[in-house]
Amino acid sequence: MTAYDPPGPPQPGAAADPDGAAGTAYDAVVLAGGAARRLGGADKPGVRVGGRALLDRVLAACAGGGTTVVVADPRATARPVVWAREDPPGGGPLAALEAGLSHTTAPDVVVLSADLPFIEETTVRRLVGALGERGCEGVLITDPDGRDQPLVAAYRAAALRRELTALAAEHGGLTGLPLRRLTGALDLTRIADPVASFDCDTWEDIAAARERIREHGHVLDEWISTVKDELGIDLDVDTGTLLDLARDAAHGVARPAAPLTTFLVGYAAARAEGGPEAVAEAARKATALALRWADENAPDAGPDAG
């Protein structure tokens, strides 16, 4: 079992890591059927952090994969998924994993719990990338105390199926068996990540996650990510450019011009059926207009200002 130290833990709202496992095929299995006893039996996957259900936050993190299987009773989700259920329901994580794995076909499988408020696609790509680089059977996250988090991990699907089959044969089934029976038999690499490993087992954890998301350092990026997910927008834009445009419109024209101008820029880009480049071009034109408008109002503006 080897340790793998990435460049640094991702922060909530951080930009995607361009050196991840982009293009690597993987499926995802999300375990979301626990009893949540420490939350008083509350619907943990549906608890909202930063305006989004915990389950939807996790589904957004594995959106770059192929099939995503959620092992739980079906519910409304922001992204389409395949639903599965262990037999009997409540049979434990290994039984749930087997049920989810039966719906996957990719050689690599990302396995996540549904209570990870800070898991991001960047982290998932790093897990899958490390799995390919190291030639091991699994890559999992460890928490700040060095404890393994086997439900924040990427595995070789064949290795999972092999060990699940062996355990079922040895114990007459998988019901009630702990995850360590599986992970203890695999060749694993570990990535230390105190942020991605944070899970929500108690209401205190939920409160801490909600507070962290609103911290100044990443609240704006977190908000943009949440809005895009809510509106079904899969578009990366330069928020700095839009903020500069809003500032120029507010200062050069009037404060209400800021939100209205950025809305019109987005509308123009959408009509052009463009991506980030169309947004940038529309923002450039609107910024130039706002600056010309401001120049005309300068005290020393001559007849040819603008």
Secondary structure in CASP SS format (residue, H / E / C, confidence):
PFRMAT SS
TARGET T0000
AUTHOR 0000-0000-0000
METHOD secondary structure of the structure
MODEL  1
M C 1.00
T E 1.00
A E 1.00
Y E 1.00
D C 1.00
P C 1.00
P C 1.00
G C 1.00
P C 1.00
P C 1.00
Q C 1.00
P C 1.00
G C 1.00
A C 1.00
A C 1.00
A C 1.00
D C 1.00
P C 1.00
D C 1.00
G C 1.00
A C 1.00
A C 1.00
G C 1.00
T C 1.00
A C 1.00
Y C 1.00
D E 1.00
A E 1.00
V E 1.00
V E 1.00
L E 1.00
A C 1.00
G C 1.00
G C 1.00
A C 1.00
A C 1.00
R H 1.00
R H 1.00
L H 1.00
G C 1.00
G C 1.00
A C 1.00
D C 1.00
K H 1.00
P H 1.00
G H 1.00
V C 1.00
R E 1.00
V E 1.00
G C 1.00
G C 1.00
R E 1.00
A E 1.00
L H 1.00
L H 1.00
D H 1.00
R H 1.00
V H 1.00
L H 1.00
A H 1.00
A H 1.00
C C 1.00
A C 1.00
G C 1.00
G C 1.00
G C 1.00
T C 1.00
T E 1.00
V E 1.00
V E 1.00
V E 1.00
A C 1.00
D C 1.00
P C 1.00
R C 1.00
A C 1.00
T C 1.00
A C 1.00
R C 1.00
P C 1.00
V C 1.00
V E 1.00
W E 1.00
A E 1.00
R C 1.00
E C 1.00
D C 1.00
P C 1.00
P C 1.00
G C 1.00
G C 1.00
G C 1.00
P H 1.00
L H 1.00
A H 1.00
A H 1.00
L H 1.00
E H 1.00
A H 1.00
G H 1.00
L H 1.00
S C 1.00
H C 1.00
T C 1.00
T C 1.00
A C 1.00
P C 1.00
D E 1.00
V E 1.00
V E 1.00
V E 1.00
L E 1.00
S E 1.00
A C 1.00
D C 1.00
L C 1.00
P C 1.00
F C 1.00
I C 1.00
E C 1.00
E H 1.00
T H 1.00
T H 1.00
V H 1.00
R H 1.00
R H 1.00
L H 1.00
V H 1.00
G H 1.00
A H 1.00
L H 1.00
G H 1.00
E H 1.00
R H 1.00
G C 1.00
C C 1.00
E C 1.00
G E 1.00
V E 1.00
L E 1.00
I E 1.00
T E 1.00
D C 1.00
P C 1.00
D C 1.00
G C 1.00
R C 1.00
D E 1.00
Q E 1.00
P E 1.00
L E 1.00
V E 1.00
A E 1.00
A E 1.00
Y E 1.00
R E 1.00
A H 1.00
A H 1.00
A H 1.00
L H 1.00
R H 1.00
R H 1.00
E H 1.00
L H 1.00
T H 1.00
A H 1.00
L H 1.00
A H 1.00
A H 1.00
E H 1.00
H H 1.00
G C 1.00
G C 1.00
L C 1.00
T C 1.00
G C 1.00
L C 1.00
P C 1.00
L C 1.00
R H 1.00
R H 1.00
L H 1.00
T H 1.00
G C 1.00
A C 1.00
L C 1.00
D C 1.00
L E 1.00
T E 1.00
R E 1.00
I E 1.00
A E 1.00
D C 1.00
P C 1.00
V C 1.00
A C 1.00
S C 1.00
F C 1.00
D C 1.00
C C 1.00
D C 1.00
T C 1.00
W H 1.00
E H 1.00
D H 1.00
I H 1.00
A H 1.00
A H 1.00
A H 1.00
R H 1.00
E H 1.00
R H 1.00
I H 1.00
R C 1.00
E C 1.00
H C 1.00
G C 1.00
H C 1.00
V H 1.00
L H 1.00
D H 1.00
E H 1.00
W H 1.00
I H 1.00
S H 1.00
T H 1.00
V H 1.00
K H 1.00
D H 1.00
E H 1.00
L H 1.00
G C 1.00
I C 1.00
D C 1.00
L C 1.00
D C 1.00
V C 1.00
D C 1.00
T H 1.00
G H 1.00
T H 1.00
L H 1.00
L H 1.00
D H 1.00
L H 1.00
A H 1.00
R H 1.00
D H 1.00
A H 1.00
A H 1.00
H H 1.00
G H 1.00
V C 1.00
A C 1.00
R C 1.00
P C 1.00
A H 1.00
A H 1.00
P H 1.00
L H 1.00
T H 1.00
T H 1.00
F H 1.00
L H 1.00
V H 1.00
G H 1.00
Y H 1.00
A H 1.00
A H 1.00
A H 1.00
R H 1.00
A C 1.00
E C 1.00
G C 1.00
G C 1.00
P H 1.00
E H 1.00
A H 1.00
V H 1.00
A H 1.00
E H 1.00
A H 1.00
A H 1.00
R H 1.00
K H 1.00
A H 1.00
T H 1.00
A H 1.00
L H 1.00
A H 1.00
L H 1.00
R H 1.00
W H 1.00
A H 1.00
D H 1.00
E H 1.00
N C 1.00
A C 1.00
P C 1.00
D C 1.00
A C 1.00
G C 1.00
P C 1.00
D C 1.00
A C 1.00
G C 1.00
END
